[in-house]
Each structure stands twice: as C-alpha cells, then as structure tokens.
Amino acid sequence: MSAIDFSDPATVAFLTDALTAAGVEGLEISLPGGQLRIVMSGEGGARIGIEEATLRAPGPAPVVVKATMAGHFCAEHPAAPAVPGNLPRSVSAADIIGFVRVGHVLLPLRAGRSGVLMRLLATPGALVSFGDPLFEIELPS
C-alpha cells in the first residue's frame, strides 16, 4: 500500500467531499512530516477562535498541553472542590493537571514537563477535540 500524499489538493478535496457526505465534522491527521486538519463549517458558518497574543520575556517557548482525545474538558477533578485563582502554579512532569471526560470516564492530562502552569487555554466544561490546546506551561530558563 502506498502512502497518501496529503499535499495534493485533489486528495484533500476528495477527503473533504467524503467527510461532508458522511456527516463528519472534521478530521485531523498528524504525521512526522506535518499535520492536516479539515474542519467542516455548519449552517452557522465556521467557528474561529481568536486569542490575543501576549508579550513574554525572552527564554524557552511555553509548552502547550493538548487534548489527547475528544471529550469535555475538566480543569480540576469533578469531585474536588474548586479552588479559584490557582494559577500560576508549579508542576512536575508527572503531575495530573486536568482531565478529558468521555461519558463517565475521566482521562488524566499530565503536565509532561516540569515548569509553571501559567494559563488555561480552554473553558472548563467545553467540548474539546483531539489536539485542542488546554494549558500553557512555562519552562524554567
């Protein structure tokens, strides 16, 4: 079997038509050479999120923790009492910093890197897709 050429516009058009016919809202394919993300717009049009850029001090770029699958984003364990204003805070690579809830199952999100958990990039309770940015961790310089 030969590899699919995702840089070919005809291939992307075929995939888009197939997704539309199947009623699928989107597709994301990640390969070592790049990433392809197709998102269908519904009757209300495409949803576009705009986030203001903030100036930051020189140093390593922050690490963005992304959703590992589609589900509802939980910044804290649902059974734990909410602690308002708990950012920024130090985290280690193994710390669980949030969850993706699929039905009654909570999938933990680990920091993956030691640093300072600076920002929440998604709204708690929001439906997120695979690869959506959830947290920003600033690495020590």
C-alpha positions in Angstrom: 0.0 0.0 0.0 1.4 3.4 -0.9 1.4 6.4 1.3 -1.3 9.1 0.8 0.0 12.4 -0.5 -1.7 15.0 1.8 0.0 17.8 -0.1 -2.0 17.0 -3.2 -5.0 19.4 -3.5 -7.1 16.7 -5.2 -6.6 14.3 -2.3 -7.6 17.0 0.2 -10.7 17.8 -1.9 -11.6 14.1 -2.1 -11.3 13.7 1.7 -13.4 16.9 2.3 -16.1 15.6 0.0 -16.1 12.2 1.7 -16.3 13.8 5.2 -19.2 16.0 4.1 -21.1 13.1 2.6 -20.5 11.0 5.8 -21.7 13.9 8.0 -18.3 14.1 9.8 -17.5 17.5 11.3 -13.7 17.2 11.0 -10.6 15.2 10.7 -7.0 15.6 12.0 -4.1 13.6 10.7 -0.6 14.0 12.3 2.5 12.6 10.6 6.2 13.2 11.3 6.3 15.5 8.2 3.3 17.6 9.1 -0.3 17.9 10.0 -3.6 18.0 8.1 -6.7 19.4 9.8 -10.1 19.6 8.0 -12.9 21.2 9.8 -16.4 21.5 8.2 -18.4 24.6 8.7 -22.1 24.0 9.5 -25.1 26.2 8.9 -23.8 28.8 11.3 -20.5 29.1 9.5 -17.1 28.1 10.7 -16.2 28.8 14.3 -12.9 30.7 14.6 -11.2 31.3 18.0 -9.0 34.3 18.3 -6.7 34.7 21.2 -4.8 37.9 21.9 -1.0 37.5 21.8 0.8 38.5 25.0 4.3 39.7 25.2 6.6 37.4 27.2 10.2 37.6 28.4 12.9 36.0 26.3 13.5 32.4 27.1 12.2 29.0 26.1 8.8 28.9 24.4 6.0 27.7 26.6 4.8 24.1 26.2 1.1 23.7 25.3 -0.7 20.7 26.7 -3.2 19.5 24.2 -6.3 17.3 24.4 -5.4 13.6 23.9 -8.9 12.9 22.6 -12.3 14.5 22.1 -14.5 15.0 25.2 -15.4 17.5 27.8 -12.5 19.5 29.4 -12.2 19.5 33.2 -9.5 21.7 34.7 -10.0 20.0 38.1 -11.3 16.7 39.2 -15.1 17.0 39.3 -15.3 15.6 42.8 -12.7 18.0 44.2 -13.8 21.4 45.5 -13.0 24.2 43.0 -10.0 26.4 44.0 -10.4 29.7 42.4 -7.3 31.5 41.1 -4.9 28.6 41.4 -2.7 29.8 38.5 0.2 30.2 38.1 1.5 27.2 40.0 4.5 24.9 39.8 4.0 21.5 38.3 6.3 18.5 37.7 6.3 16.3 34.5 4.2 13.6 36.2 1.5 15.9 37.7 -2.1 15.5 36.6 -3.2 19.0 35.7 -6.7 18.3 34.3 -9.0 15.7 32.7 -10.9 15.0 29.5 -14.3 13.5 30.4 -15.8 11.0 27.9 -19.1 9.9 29.3 -18.4 8.8 32.9 -14.7 8.2 32.2 -12.0 10.7 33.2 -8.8 10.6 31.2 -6.0 12.4 33.1 -3.8 15.0 31.4 -0.3 15.0 32.7 1.9 18.1 32.5 4.6 16.2 30.6 7.2 18.8 31.6 8.3 20.5 34.8 7.6 24.2 34.9 5.0 26.8 35.9 1.4 26.2 34.8 0.6 29.7 33.6 -2.6 29.7 31.6 -5.8 27.8 31.0 -6.5 27.9 27.2 -9.9 26.2 27.2 -13.1 26.8 29.1 -13.8 24.2 31.8 -16.7 22.0 30.7 -16.2 22.9 27.0 -16.3 20.1 24.4 -12.7 19.8 23.0 -11.3 17.8 20.1 -8.1 15.9 19.8 -5.2 18.3 19.7 -7.0 21.4 21.1 -4.8 23.5 23.4 -5.8 23.2 27.0 -2.9 24.5 29.2 0.3 26.5 28.8 3.4 25.6 30.8 6.3 28.0 31.1 9.6 26.1 31.3 12.4 27.1 33.6 15.1 29.1 32.0 
